[in-house]
Amino acid sequence: MRKSLLAAAAVLTLAGVSGASAQTTVIERDAPDRVVVDRPATTSSTTVERRERTDGCSSKTVTKENDMGDRKTVTKEACD
């Protein structure tokens, strides 16, 4: 009786393993085409200004201007 139970358990275990390995799913995805945009070279000027104060704070200001006259200024301040 014990041998028949062990044999039945072994058969069920092997059936479960083969059933699990038969369920394989492969998903293939095509990557979209890449677009490369060539931009003309521009002449822009960049100015960086750094300041340190006596109270331990410092600031950095970056100003960029392109050849069409558009200007953008960004200031970052940090205190210890």
N, C-alpha and C positions, 0 to 999 in steps of 0.2 A: 504494500500500500504506500509506504514511504517512497519507494523507488518510482512508483507511478506518479505521485505528486511532484517529485523533483523533475521528472521527465516532462510533465505537463507545464511546469513553471519555466523550464528551459525553452520549450517550444514557444510559449507565449512571449517570453523575453526576446527571442530571436525574431519573432513575427513583428514585434513592436519596433525593433531596431531597423529592420528592413523597410517597414512602412514609413518610418521617420526619414530615412535617407532618400526615399523615392520622391519626397515633396521638396524639390529644389526649384526655386524661382530665380530667373535671371532677368534683370531689368537693364536694358540698354538705352542710353540717352544720347542723342546727338547734340553736340555743342553748337550754339548758333554761330553763324559766320561772323568773323571779326571785321570791324570797320576801322580803317586807319585814316585819320584826318591830318593832312599836311597843313600846318599853319605857317604863314609867312613870318619871317624873322622881323621882330620889332626892335626898335631902339628905345629902351626905357631907362629911366634913371631911378636909382634907389638911394635914399639917404637914411642913415641910421644914427640916432642921437641917444646917448646914454647919460643919465644924471644920477648922482648919488647925493643924498641929503645927510645932514648931521644926525637926524633922528633914526637912522638905520634903514630908511626906505630908499628904494632905487626905482627909476623908471627908464623905459626904453621906448623910443618913438621911431617908427619906421614909416617913411613916406615914399610912395612909388608914383611915378608919373610916366605915362606912355607917350608915344610920338604924336598922338592926337590931342594931347593936352589934358587928358583925364587924370585926376590925382586922387589917391587914396592914402589916408593916414591912419595908423593903428598905434595906440599907446597901451603899454602894459606896465603895471606898477606892482611892486612886491615889497612887503615890509617884514622884517625879521621879528 
